[in-house]
């Protein structure tokens, strides 16, 4: 009898685990789409609520809200991705040509009396054979080949990306339409205490608000402002530098200065060495632009626009951005830094219960 009772306990547990594995395998191709849809629904919900107050038709309100948010979010991301990829391709080709010529830094200094000129000219005399000893030229060429492969793969995957975007929009529509029912059923199915589920739901709202608006949104705005500055002051590959600047904006304190400060110094140095005072002025202008506009915009946006409820460690955000991008692609930049703090919160509740 005891064995029979034990059998009755073990078999349902095994069936439950197998069912869980099967469900995971079934939804695995859709995980990114589902997570993107949840995130898009969260961002769209305030717009939908505002439209719903003025329009009685629920479906029309949802479609209008999704179209507005998608236009604001998707078009700039697609443009940014295309431009950054194109500039990155030109950057590697330009660097490859310079390496082949033995010119790494690109400074042309004719002042024989300057010690700084002497040092830079010695660096420029680094020969092609010397670079070959370290295998730098081969590695650079392999990087260019990898970039070309990535670009080709990206072009071929465009129809799939369009289909995924369409599925995200459809899924977002049904999440906004039936989110209360979906949430209630999900809570009933998940084997968690009601207290834990309630805490995770509350944390999701607070973390999403903090990460999307207080950190990623501000970083994107700084990236856009930085890109505009790089265009104005004639910095090469402004879109690529703008993307990198947006990522560096997540780093506390120094953040964006890691990009705009060296860029301005290079302009000033190039202008000084070439006796080009217009370029020297551009370098000084970019430095002031970065100091007074790019750096200050962070504090202005946080103080005037964003009101955060939860403080998320920026190291966690950076890890979430990198890990999310590796796991979910471009969408992971937004999914990762929200998902990682939620998982850490779940582990905290687990430890509180069983620790």
Helices and strands as residue ranges (DSSP letters): H 2-27, G 28-30, H 31-52, H 58-101, H 115-124, H 128-133, H 136-156, H 158-189, H 194-209, I 210-217, H 218-232, H 238-248, H 257-273, H 277-289, I 290-294, H 295-304, H 314-328, G 329-331, H 332-354
